[in-house]
Amino acid sequence: MKRFVLVPVIVILSILLTACASAEIAETEIPTEPTIAPTVPIETQPPVTEPPETTAPTEPPEPTIPSLGESAGSRYECYYSDEYDDFLNYYVHIPEDAVVNMPLIVYLHGDGEVNRPYALPERGLKNFAIRTYGDAYPFIILEPNTRVKSWLKEPIPELLIGLIDRIVDRYSINIDKIILTGHSRGAIGVWNMISTYPEYFSAAVPVSSPHGNGHIDYIKAAGVPVWTFAGTVGETERGYHKYLEQNVDQITVCGGFGKFTVLKGYEHSETRGATYVKDTFEWMLAQENGVIPEE
């Protein structure tokens, strides 16, 4: 009886020992994660540099023309001369898209604008330029203003030359294309200036000049191409045509270029609008200092 009881116990113990051994073997066979070496943070890693590319040398860029676009608009300023202790007020009009080396057109006003500089933007040359070309007209406009009814009285001519020099320097004007024009008494000033300082101007357009013969040195004036205009309503009777025809003839005799156009049906105050059109502007701009056109 005792032998029968012990056998099951021994069998049971054997089974339990075998199970434990199997468990240990199985536990050692469980795969473990591979060991990973610690990494260096990205920000501390040395940058990876590519070898520099070898490129053919390039030519230096072409120089660009400085723009005056930021200066576009009208400016009212004063030019003072220490030498003459006197001054000229003036407007300078800069077009849109302006660049250096642009032509300069100097406009001398008539009696209606004497000591009235505020009238120049409406009664001067700018509006005719905009009418012809829009806001990007291809030149800079200078409009000086006198305080007396004269462009001949000293030292106005000298002040005008000093003012032109200032504008030429400030805006890098093309010195071979400085055009002088004026209406009525301003036209008299044009005749006088091209007789006194012909080396400054590439062309002159006096409009409705009442007289001027006594203020002209035809030999000097012959160095500047001239195209002059006058209307027929009132100006024929006042003798404008006689003076202008004589001026043109004398300039031509002296070897210069002179041209006179009669504006039929236009009175004195209307001749500016009939003169300052595209054909006239294009003729002005085509002239160069020191060159006399053939026609």
WOCORKA-V559602 format. One record per helix or strand. SS is the DSSP state (a for helix, b for strand). FROM is the first residue (numbers start at 1). TO is the last residue. If there is no record, write none. Layout:
# WOCORKA-V559602
ss->(SS	SS)
from->(FROM	FROM)
to->(TO	TO)
This chain:
# WOCORKA-V559602
ss->(a	a	b	a	b	b	b	b	a	a	a	b	a	b	a	a	b	a	a	b	a	b	a	a)
from->(2	42	67	69	73	86	99	103	111	117	126	139	156	178	185	198	203	213	218	225	240	258	268	278)
to->(28	44	67	71	81	94	99	108	113	123	133	145	171	183	196	200	207	215	221	233	253	267	275	286)
